Amino acid sequence: MAAVVMELVHVFTVFWFISGLAGRQMARVQAKRATELAGMEAALRFSRLFDDAMVKPASLLLLGAGVVAGYLKGWPILGPITGHEPYWLFTALVLFLTPFTLVPAVYVPRGRRFHLALDAARQQSAITPQLTAALRDPVVAMAHAWEWIVVALITILMIAKPF
């Protein structure tokens, strides 16, 4: 019974997490479309709200609930390391952890650059070319895209259980 409850927690947390990713992305799109600094900042606050209230907490709960559910079901979470199949579960775990590396590698340093550009734009009370470039940073865009790719790959692994 505990395994079923934990699996349900895991599944509902997936909905929470994906809703946060989608909301954050929609808010970022609105920020990029803004023609006034106040509108851009409002959209960015909304994006940050999705991140803080949904994406971050749900990602941690998702990880914990998934590991606990797998353990309670008797699945070998560390499959290839322990020599026990299935291996797809371990692959999903590794994939899920990869976006966490983006925080220190991409989001923190690029976030600092963005906030410098935002502070400069605030001094001019206008959206500057530097702010626009920082908001459209292709490295950050690729990092966000990787999060969606990971979600898709894990979904495929969970459904197909290929190995």
Helices and strands as residue ranges (DSSP letters): H 2-33, H 37-50, I 51-55, H 56-72, H 79-82, H 88-102, I 103-107, H 108-124, H 129-135, H 138-160
